[in-house]
Amino acid sequence: MKRLPPSLSFLIAATLLAGCAKDEGPLHVPRPVDPAAPMDTVHFSTAVLPIFVEHCWLCHPPMADGMDLSPQYAYSSLVNVPSVNWAPALRVVPGDPDASVLWHKVNFTDEYGLGMPPNGSALTSAELQTIREWIEQGAMDN
C-alpha cells in the first residue's frame, strides 16, 4: 500500500477535523433583557385617562349609569365591569380588546349599539391605538 505525501495527509486531516468542529453559534450574542427594566407600556394614568377626560367625562360624570369616567373612578368603572346594556359582556376585558365593549364603542362597530363619543368627534387613530395597546397589555391600573 502506498503512503500519501505528508502535505496531502495534513490536508485530509485538517478537512476532517474542520468538518467535526463544534458550532459556536453566532458571532454576536445579544445581551439578556433585564427583568427589572421598565417595559414600554401604556400607562392608564398618563396616556389613557386623559383621553377619557377629554372626550368622555362630560357624558359619563360621577354615577352616570354606574360608569364614572372622572379621574378617581374611571379605572374601577371600566375594567372587568359588566356593561349595563350589554351584560354579561364586560366594558374592558384585560388583554382582549375585541371582547371589550369599550373597544367596540370607540370604534363605532355595530356590535354594541351607538358608537362613542356620539357627538361625531371620533377619537384619533393615535388615541384609539393607545386604548387598544393598554387593553392588550392587560388594562393595568398604572
C-alpha positions in Angstrom: 0.0 0.0 0.0 1.3 3.4 -1.0 1.7 6.2 1.6 0.3 9.6 1.0 2.6 12.5 0.9 2.7 14.4 4.3 1.2 17.6 2.9 -1.8 15.6 1.5 -2.2 13.7 4.7 -2.2 17.0 6.6 -4.8 18.5 4.2 -7.1 15.5 4.6 -6.8 15.5 8.4 -7.5 19.3 8.6 -10.6 18.9 6.4 -11.9 16.1 8.6 -11.3 18.0 11.8 -12.9 21.1 10.4 -16.0 19.2 9.4 -16.3 17.9 13.0 -15.8 21.3 14.6 -18.4 22.4 17.2 -20.7 25.1 16.0 -20.0 28.0 18.4 -23.2 29.9 17.4 -23.4 33.5 16.2 -20.6 36.0 16.4 -22.9 38.5 18.2 -24.6 37.3 21.3 -27.4 39.7 22.4 -27.4 40.9 25.9 -30.1 39.3 28.1 -33.1 41.5 28.9 -33.1 42.8 32.5 -36.4 41.8 34.0 -36.2 44.7 36.4 -36.0 47.2 33.5 -39.3 49.0 32.7 -41.1 47.9 29.7 -42.6 50.2 27.1 -46.1 50.0 28.4 -49.2 52.2 28.1 -49.9 53.8 31.4 -53.5 54.3 32.4 -53.0 57.5 34.4 -50.8 59.4 31.9 -52.0 58.0 28.5 -55.5 56.6 28.7 -57.2 58.6 31.4 -56.5 61.9 29.6 -58.4 60.6 26.6 -61.4 59.7 28.7 -61.3 63.1 30.5 -61.1 65.0 27.2 -63.7 63.0 25.2 -65.9 61.0 27.6 -66.2 62.6 31.0 -68.9 65.2 30.2 -71.3 62.4 29.3 -70.1 60.0 31.9 -69.8 62.1 35.1 -70.0 60.6 38.6 -72.5 57.8 38.8 -73.9 58.1 35.3 -75.3 54.6 34.8 -72.6 53.3 37.1 -69.9 54.5 34.7 -68.0 57.3 36.3 -65.1 58.4 34.0 -63.8 61.0 36.4 -60.1 60.6 37.1 -60.5 58.9 40.5 -63.2 56.3 39.4 -62.6 55.7 35.6 -60.5 52.6 36.1 -62.8 50.9 38.5 -65.8 51.8 36.3 -64.3 50.1 33.3 -62.1 47.1 33.9 -63.9 43.8 34.5 -67.2 45.5 34.9 -70.3 44.2 33.1 -71.8 46.6 30.7 -75.2 47.9 31.9 -76.8 47.5 28.4 -74.8 44.5 27.1 -74.2 42.3 30.2 -72.7 39.8 30.6 -70.2 41.5 28.2 -67.5 43.4 30.1 -66.7 47.0 29.4 -62.9 46.2 29.4 -61.5 42.7 29.2 -57.8 42.9 30.1 -55.7 41.5 27.3 -58.6 41.3 24.8 -59.8 44.5 23.1 -62.1 42.5 20.7 -64.0 41.2 23.7 -64.3 44.6 25.3 -67.4 46.7 24.9 -65.4 49.9 25.2 -63.2 48.9 22.2 -66.3 48.4 20.0 -67.9 51.6 21.2 -64.9 53.9 20.5 -64.5 52.2 17.1 -68.1 52.7 16.1 -68.7 49.0 15.3 -72.3 47.7 15.1 -71.6 45.1 17.8 -72.8 47.1 20.8 -75.0 49.8 19.5 -74.2 53.5 19.4 -70.5 54.4 18.9 -68.8 56.8 21.3 -68.5 59.7 21.6 -71.9 60.1 20.0 -71.4 63.8 19.0 -69.4 62.9 15.9 -66.0 63.7 17.3 -64.4 60.3 16.9 -61.1 59.6 18.6 -58.0 60.0 16.6 -56.2 56.9 15.3 -53.4 57.6 17.9 -55.9 57.7 20.7 -57.5 54.5 19.5 -54.1 52.8 19.3 -53.3 53.9 22.8 -56.5 52.4 24.2 -56.0 49.2 22.2 -52.4 48.8 23.4 -53.5 49.5 27.0 -56.2 46.8 26.8 -53.8 44.3 25.1 -51.2 44.9 27.8 -53.6 43.8 30.4 -55.5 47.1 31.1 -53.3 47.8 34.1 -54.1 50.5 36.7 -50.7 52.2 36.4 
